[in-house]
Amino acid sequence: MDRSRVDQLLPASSRILVVGEMILDEFIWGKVSRISPEAPVPVVEVLKESFNAGGAANVARNLRELVDHVKMLGPTGSGPDADRLRTLLTGHGIELQGVLHDPEYQTIRKTRIVARTQQVVRVDREKKRALDCAARSRAIAHFKELLPALNAVILEDYDKGLFDQEFANALIGSAREAGIPVLVDPKPSNPVRWRGVTGITPNRSEAFRAASQPWSEPVDPPMSDTALLKVGEQLLTDLECAFVLVTLSEQGMMLFQPNQVPYHIPTRAQEVFDVSGAGDTSIAVFTAALAGGATPVEAAEISNHAAGIVVGKLGTATVSRAELLESFLS
């Protein structure tokens, strides 16, 4: 695929909605020069701190690099973390009319302490909480209002309480009625069945768990990985979806479609510094390409290029349009 075709398949005019749990990602950057005398742990000398919009908000950030109209729907609380997260998203030009304010909700914050390029520890502040009936009704009503103007929807599940079967079914059913493609990044720890979506984008481990299959070590080449092939075909059947895109880390990606031979795409990553958020980049770019008229194979190829770029960056990073187009010159 050449650069001009990729540019054509990523029109800035697309309108995409992300539904999911937003997370405030905090990074504490430092260096380690000694071990603590109090316990056998490293002492990190802090050099700087930074914040990013993570979770479903990171998917929105990645989309915003490629398209002009990105909307967010999900819960947030009160206080400094919620305010910082809103400020970050607004600064990226993401539309927040669908963000549900709940003073009882604890805005999720993940703190990663990084010494040079090595993550030392992660600290999570979160409390799993479902939407109450009133908030759910507001969310579904707002979702239906937005649908006529959308080109695609992403349901980004981090299993923090937002998605249950009733809520998922309401969103999927409404989108299908409106003829809008729905992409899901599932979290197998959540028992929701995503039947009827357009497609899902799990990693290999998530795919096995979603298919209730025992773990099997990767086989090289992936087209000889009979366990993986079985899982992909099973998910297509169980979910009655148009495709399953399984991300395979250093092995790239595998695209499954009904009645077609699976399509393997080797990784393009040159160096891997951090896989944080790589799945967010994959589903964002894949969806943006589909919304722009790409075939699933074309969308997967473009997504694979983006994933290869983002894992070479530290932190929950994004891929710019210029970087993505540049990767198709090599």
C-alpha positions in Angstrom: 0.0 0.0 0.0 1.4 3.4 -0.9 1.4 6.6 1.1 -1.2 8.4 -1.0 -3.7 5.5 -0.5 -3.2 5.6 3.2 -3.8 9.3 3.3 -6.9 8.8 1.3 -8.2 6.2 3.7 -7.8 8.5 6.7 -10.0 11.5 6.0 -9.9 14.1 8.7 -13.6 14.6 8.3 -14.6 11.3 10.0 -16.6 11.4 13.2 -15.9 8.7 15.7 -17.2 8.2 19.3 -15.2 6.4 22.0 -17.2 4.9 24.9 -15.3 3.6 27.9 -13.5 4.2 31.1 -11.1 7.2 31.0 -7.9 7.0 33.0 -5.4 9.6 34.2 -1.9 8.3 33.4 0.8 9.8 35.7 4.5 9.2 34.9 7.2 9.8 37.4 10.5 9.9 35.6 13.8 9.4 37.5 17.1 7.5 37.9 18.3 4.8 40.2 21.8 5.0 41.7 21.4 3.0 44.9 19.3 0.4 46.9 17.3 1.6 49.9 18.9 0.8 53.3 15.3 0.2 54.6 14.4 -2.6 52.2 15.8 -4.3 49.1 14.2 -1.9 46.7 15.7 0.8 44.4 15.6 4.4 45.4 14.3 6.5 42.5 15.6 10.1 42.3 12.7 12.0 40.7 13.6 14.2 37.7 10.2 15.1 36.3 6.5 14.2 36.3 4.0 14.1 33.4 0.4 13.3 32.9 -1.4 11.8 29.9 -5.0 10.8 29.1 -5.1 7.0 29.3 -7.6 4.1 29.0 -10.4 4.9 26.6 -9.2 8.5 26.6 -5.9 7.3 25.1 -7.9 5.8 22.2 -9.5 9.1 21.7 -6.1 10.8 21.7 -4.8 8.5 19.0 -7.9 9.1 16.9 -7.5 12.8 17.3 -4.1 12.6 15.6 -5.9 11.4 12.4 -9.5 12.8 12.5 -11.0 16.2 13.5 -14.1 15.0 15.2 -13.6 12.7 18.2 -16.2 12.4 20.9 -16.0 10.8 24.3 -18.6 9.1 26.4 -17.8 7.8 29.9 -17.9 8.5 33.6 -15.7 10.9 35.6 -15.7 12.1 39.1 -14.8 15.3 40.9 -11.5 16.8 42.2 -8.0 17.4 40.9 -7.7 14.2 38.9 -11.0 14.7 37.1 -10.2 18.3 36.4 -6.7 17.4 35.0 -8.2 14.7 32.8 -10.8 17.0 31.4 -8.2 19.7 30.7 -5.9 17.2 28.9 -8.8 16.0 26.7 -10.0 19.5 25.9 -6.5 20.4 25.0 -6.4 17.6 22.5 -9.6 18.9 20.9 -11.8 15.9 22.1 -15.5 16.7 22.6 -16.7 15.9 26.1 -20.4 16.5 25.9 -21.0 12.8 26.6 -18.8 12.7 29.7 -20.9 11.9 32.7 -20.1 13.7 35.9 -20.7 11.6 39.1 -19.3 13.1 42.3 -19.3 9.6 43.9 -17.1 8.2 41.1 -13.4 7.9 41.7 -11.5 9.1 38.6 -9.0 6.3 37.8 -5.3 7.2 38.1 -2.4 5.0 37.3 1.0 6.1 38.4 4.1 4.6 36.7 7.5 5.2 38.1 10.1 4.9 35.4 13.9 4.9 35.9 15.6 5.7 32.6 13.6 3.4 30.3 12.6 0.8 32.8 9.3 0.8 34.6 10.0 0.2 38.3 6.5 0.0 39.7 2.9 1.0 38.9 0.4 2.3 41.5 -3.3 2.2 40.7 -6.0 4.3 42.3 -9.4 3.1 41.4 -12.8 1.8 42.6 -14.9 -0.4 40.4 -18.3 1.3 40.0 -21.2 0.7 37.6 -23.5 3.4 36.3 -26.7 4.0 38.3 -30.0 3.7 36.4 -30.3 7.5 35.8 -26.7 7.8 34.5 -27.2 4.8 32.3 -30.4 6.2 30.8 -28.6 9.5 30.1 -25.7 7.7 28.5 -27.9 5.6 26.2 -30.0 8.6 25.2 -26.9 10.7 24.4 -25.5 7.8 22.4 -28.6 7.6 20.3 -28.6 11.3 19.7 -25.0 11.2 18.4 -25.4 8.1 16.1 -26.8 9.8 13.0 -23.7 12.0 12.7 -21.1 9.2 13.4 -18.9 7.1 11.0 -17.9 4.6 13.7 -18.1 3.7 17.4 -15.4 2.2 19.6 -16.3 0.4 22.8 -13.2 0.4 24.9 -13.6 -2.0 27.9 -11.2 -1.8 30.8 -13.5 -3.7 33.1 -13.8 -0.9 35.7 -17.6 -1.3 36.0 -19.0 0.7 33.0 -19.9 -2.1 30.7 -22.4 -4.8 31.8 -24.5 -6.9 29.4 -27.5 -4.6 29.5 -25.5 -1.5 28.7 -23.5 -3.2 26.0 -26.6 -4.7 24.3 -28.3 -1.2 24.3 -25.3 0.4 22.6 -24.7 -2.4 20.1 -28.3 -2.7 19.2 -28.7 1.0 18.6 -25.6 1.2 16.5 -26.6 -1.7 14.3 -30.0 -0.2 13.8 -28.3 3.0 12.6 -25.9 1.1 10.4 -22.8 2.4 12.2 -19.9 0.0 12.6 -19.0 -0.9 16.3 -15.5 -2.0 17.2 -14.7 -3.5 20.6 -11.4 -3.8 22.5 -12.6 -6.5 25.0 -11.4 -7.3 28.5 -12.0 -11.0 29.1 -12.2 -10.6 32.9 -15.6 -8.9 32.1 -18.2 -11.6 31.3 -20.0 -9.4 28.8 -20.6 -11.2 25.4 -20.1 -8.8 22.6 -22.3 -10.6 20.1 -23.4 -8.6 17.1 -20.5 -6.1 17.0 -18.7 -5.4 13.7 -15.4 -6.6 15.1 -13.1 -7.0 18.1 -9.4 -6.4 18.5 -8.0 -8.5 21.4 -4.4 -9.4 22.0 -3.5 -13.1 21.9 -4.0 -13.8 25.6 -7.4 -11.9 25.5 -8.5 -13.8 22.5 -7.9 -17.2 24.2 -9.7 -16.1 27.3 -12.6 -14.7 25.3 -13.0 -18.0 23.5 -12.7 -19.9 26.8 -9.7 -21.9 25.4 -6.7 -23.0 27.4 -3.5 -20.9 26.9 -1.1 -22.2 24.3 2.4 -20.8 23.7 2.8 -18.9 20.4 4.0 -20.9 17.4 6.3 -19.4 14.7 5.2 -18.8 12.0 1.8 -17.8 13.2 0.0 -19.4 10.2 1.1 -22.7 11.7 -0.3 -21.8 15.1 -3.3 -24.2 15.1 -4.5 -23.1 18.5 -4.6 -19.5 17.5 -6.4 -20.3 14.2 -9.0 -22.2 16.1 -9.6 -19.4 18.6 -10.0 -16.8 15.8 -12.5 -18.9 13.9 -14.4 -19.6 17.2 -14.7 -16.0 18.0 -16.0 -15.2 14.6 -18.8 -17.8 15.1 -19.6 -17.0 18.7 -19.8 -13.3 18.2 -21.3 -13.3 14.7 -19.0 -10.5 13.8 -17.4 -9.4 10.5 -13.8 -9.8 11.7 -11.5 -10.5 14.5 -8.1 -8.7 14.6 -5.7 -10.4 17.1 -2.6 -8.4 18.0 0.4 -10.7 18.4 3.1 -8.5 19.9 6.4 -9.3 18.2 4.6 -11.5 15.7 2.4 -8.7 14.3 -1.3 -9.2 13.8 -3.7 -11.8 12.5 -7.0 -10.9 10.8 -9.9 -13.4 10.7 -12.9 -12.9 8.5 -15.8 -15.4 7.8 -15.1 -17.9 4.9 -11.6 -16.4 4.3 -8.1 -17.6 5.0 -6.7 -15.8 8.0 -4.4 -12.9 7.0 -1.1 -12.5 8.9 0.8 -9.2 9.0 4.3 -9.3 10.4 5.3 -6.7 12.9 7.1 -3.5 11.7 8.5 -2.6 15.1 12.2 -1.8 15.0 12.8 -1.3 18.8 10.3 -2.0 21.6 10.6 0.5 24.5 7.1 0.4 26.0 3.9 -1.5 25.0 1.7 0.7 27.2 -1.2 1.8 25.1 -0.2 -0.1 21.9 -3.6 -1.8 21.9 -5.3 1.6 22.1 -3.3 2.8 19.1 -4.2 -0.4 17.1 -8.0 -0.1 17.5 -7.9 3.7 17.0 -6.1 3.5 13.7 -7.9 0.4 12.5 -11.3 2.1 13.2 -10.2 5.4 11.6 -9.2 3.5 8.4 -12.5 1.5 8.3 -14.5 4.8 8.8 -12.6 6.2 5.8 -13.5 3.3 3.5 -10.6 0.9 4.0 -11.1 -2.9 3.6 -10.4 -4.8 6.8 -7.1 -6.0 5.3 -6.1 -2.4 4.4 -7.1 -1.2 7.9 -5.1 -3.9 9.6 -2.0 -3.1 7.5 -2.3 0.6 8.5 -2.9 -0.3 12.1 0.1 -2.5 12.2 2.3 0.3 10.9 1.0 2.5 13.7 1.6 -0.1 16.4 5.1 -0.6 15.2 5.8 3.1 15.7 4.1 3.6 19.1 6.0 0.7 20.9 9.2 2.6 20.1 8.1 5.4 22.4 8.0 5.6 26.2 4.6 6.1 28.0 1.1 6.1 26.6 2.1 7.7 23.3 0.3 8.4 20.1 1.2 8.3 16.4 0.9 11.4 14.3 -0.5 11.4 10.8 3.0 12.5 9.5 4.7 9.6 11.3 2.2 7.1 10.0 2.5 8.3 6.4 6.3 8.4 6.6 6.3 4.7 7.6 4.8 3.9 4.2 7.8 5.3 2.4 10.2 2.7 3.8 
